[in-house]
Amino acid sequence: MTSDADGLEREIEASRGRLDRTLDRLTQRLTPTGIAEDVLGTVRRDATGAGLYDGALAAVRRNPVPVLLMCLGAVMLLKGMGPRASTTYRAVRDPDRYAAAAVTSTPMDSR
C-alpha cells in the first residue's frame, strides 16, 4: 500500500517537473524577443522569405543610416495620420470664449 502511494507521489513530482519546464519554455517564447525569433525563424525556413530576409539584412548592414532615416520617416508619417487639432473647431469647443473675438473681428462698415 505505501509503495503504491510512494510511486504515485514520484509520478506526481515528475509530472510537476515536466509541467514547470513546459511553462518555462512557453514563458520564454511569449516574450517580445521570443516572438520575434519565432517569426524570423519561420521566415528563414521559407525559400522566398529567406531570400528577402537576407537581402534586407544585407541592405541594412551596407546602409544603416539611410535605413534608419527611412524608418524614422515612416514612423513620422504614420504618427501624423491621426486626427489633427484644427483651429476651425475652437468656437465649437468653447463658444463663450471665442464669441467675443468673432464679434470684434467682423469687418467694419465702409463709411
Number of C-alpha atoms within 10 A of each C-alpha: 6 7 8 9 10 11 12 12 12 12 12 12 12 12 12 12 12 12 12 12 12 12 12 12 12 12 11 13 15 13 11 10 11 15 13 13 13 14 11 14 13 12 16 16 10 11 10 10 15 16 13 14 15 12 12 13 13 12 13 14 11 11 11 12 11 12 15 12 11 11 12 12 12 12 11 11 11 10 10 10 8 8 7 7 8 7 7 8 10 12 14 9 10 10 12 10 11 13 11 10 11 11 9 9 8 8 7 7 5 4 3
